[in-house]
Amino acid sequence: MRGAESLGIPINPDYNGRTQEGISYAQRSVHNGRRVSPARSFLYPAMQRGNTHVITDAHVERIEFEGKKATGVRFTAGGRGGQRRTIKARSEIILCAGAIASPQILQLSGIGDGTHLQSIGVPVVQDLPGVGQNFRDHYAVR
C-alpha cells in the first residue's frame, strides 16, 4: 500500500464509494481463513432459523406495493411458461439481485426516474432518478 502511494496512487478506503480510483484492500467474505460465498455466509444460516424460505427456478417480475409500502413480490416459478405467483411479506422485503437486476426490478416496480418510467408505461410509486444510473465496472488489477 505504501509503495503504491509513493508512486502517486491514492489510497482508497472504500472502492465501493463515490470513486473507485486508487489502491485498497480487497473486501472478501472469509471464515476460518477460507473464502466463502454469500450463500454460505448469510443465506444458509438464515434458512436454519426457520423464517427464510428459498424458491429456486423463479423470475422476479416486480415488487408489489400498497401506496409506498412494499408488501410482496410477484414472480414466475418453474421456468418458461411457469406459474405466476405473489408472495406477501410479513415484515420486510430485501432485494438482492445484483448490480443490473436490482435496479431493473426496482424500475419495473415503479421506483426510479418518474419521467422515464411514465414514458415506458410503468406507474410511478417513487420518483428516484438515481435508480439505474451511474453503473461502474469494478475493474480490479491483482
Secondary structure, 3 states (H helix, E strand, C coil): CHHHHHCCCCECCCCCCCCCCCECCCCCCEECCEECCHHHHHHHHHHHHCCCCCCCCEEEEEEEEECCEEEEEEEEECCCCCEEEEEECCCCCCCCCHHHHHHHHHHHCCEECHHHHHHCCCCCCEECCCCCCCCCCCCCCC
